[in-house]
Amino acid sequence: MIVLVAKSVAKEMGLTHADFFRTISSALATDNYQRSEFGVVYKNGHRRLEIILGPESNRRIALLSIPSTDVTMSFSGYTDDEITEFVARFDRVFRRGGG
């Protein structure tokens, strides 16, 4: 018997929903996922990843306004190492340069 335990990672990201959907294929390294209005579901064998987007908002710093969205990733069937590896890739793909 296989018991699948879900683990979640939550983060606040400086992006809009449009930014997320434009980039998620690169983070997943595939176009083979289901898209909904508020996120995506990616299935690979017994593994399942659901990414849910919270409402869009703006973070204000003085006169600067930055888009902000809460993102929750729920992993089922992934090892801790696989989750760590995926989150590192996700962060690299969504990183924005500046300066």
C-alpha positions as CSV (number, residue, x, y, z in Angstrom):
1,M,0.0,0.0,0.0
2,I,1.3,3.5,-0.9
3,V,0.4,6.3,1.4
4,L,0.7,9.8,-0.2
5,V,1.2,12.7,2.2
6,A,0.7,16.2,0.9
7,K,3.2,18.9,1.8
8,S,2.7,22.6,1.1
9,V,5.0,25.5,0.4
10,A,3.5,29.0,0.5
11,K,5.2,32.2,-0.6
12,E,4.3,35.8,-1.5
13,M,5.5,36.6,-5.0
14,G,5.9,39.9,-6.8
15,L,3.9,39.0,-9.9
16,T,0.4,39.1,-11.4
17,H,-1.6,36.1,-12.5
18,A,-0.7,36.9,-16.1
19,D,3.0,36.8,-15.2
20,F,2.5,33.4,-13.5
21,F,0.7,31.8,-16.4
22,R,3.2,33.2,-18.9
23,T,6.1,31.6,-17.0
24,I,4.8,28.4,-15.4
25,S,5.5,26.1,-18.4
26,S,9.2,26.9,-17.9
27,A,9.1,26.2,-14.2
28,L,7.4,22.8,-14.8
29,A,9.5,22.1,-17.8
30,T,6.4,20.9,-19.6
31,D,3.1,22.2,-21.1
32,N,1.4,19.0,-19.8
33,Y,-0.7,20.4,-16.9
34,Q,-4.2,21.5,-16.3
35,R,-4.9,25.2,-15.9
36,S,-7.7,26.8,-14.0
37,E,-8.6,30.4,-13.3
38,F,-6.6,30.3,-10.0
39,G,-3.7,28.0,-10.7
40,V,-2.5,24.7,-12.2
41,V,-2.4,21.0,-11.5
42,Y,0.5,18.9,-12.7
43,K,0.3,15.1,-12.5
44,N,3.2,12.7,-13.2
45,G,2.5,9.1,-12.3
46,H,1.6,8.9,-8.6
47,R,2.9,12.5,-8.0
48,R,0.6,15.5,-8.0
49,L,1.5,19.2,-7.7
50,E,-1.3,21.8,-7.3
51,I,-0.3,25.5,-7.4
52,I,-3.0,27.9,-6.2
53,L,-2.8,31.7,-6.7
54,G,-4.3,34.0,-4.2
55,P,-5.9,37.3,-5.2
56,E,-3.8,39.9,-6.9
57,S,-2.8,42.9,-4.8
58,N,-0.2,45.6,-4.8
59,R,2.6,46.2,-2.3
60,R,3.4,49.9,-1.9
61,I,6.9,51.2,-0.9
62,A,6.8,55.0,-1.0
63,L,5.7,55.8,-4.6
64,L,6.6,52.4,-5.9
65,S,3.8,49.9,-6.4
66,I,4.7,46.2,-6.9
67,P,2.2,43.5,-7.9
68,S,1.9,40.8,-5.2
69,T,0.2,37.4,-5.2
70,D,0.2,34.7,-2.6
71,V,1.2,31.3,-4.1
72,T,0.6,27.9,-2.5
73,M,2.2,24.8,-3.8
74,S,0.8,21.5,-2.6
75,F,2.9,18.4,-3.3
76,S,1.6,14.8,-3.1
77,G,3.8,11.8,-3.7
78,Y,7.1,13.9,-3.8
79,T,10.1,13.2,-1.6
80,D,11.5,16.1,0.5
81,D,14.5,16.3,-1.8
82,E,12.2,16.5,-4.9
83,I,10.2,19.3,-3.3
84,T,13.4,21.2,-2.4
85,E,14.7,20.7,-6.0
86,F,11.4,21.8,-7.6
87,V,11.1,24.9,-5.4
88,A,14.7,25.9,-6.2
89,R,13.9,25.6,-9.9
90,F,10.6,27.5,-9.5
91,D,12.4,30.3,-7.7
92,R,15.1,30.5,-10.4
93,V,12.6,30.6,-13.3
94,F,10.5,33.3,-11.6
95,R,13.4,35.4,-10.4
96,R,13.5,38.9,-11.7
97,G,16.7,40.8,-12.1
98,G,17.1,44.4,-11.2
99,G,19.6,47.0,-10.4
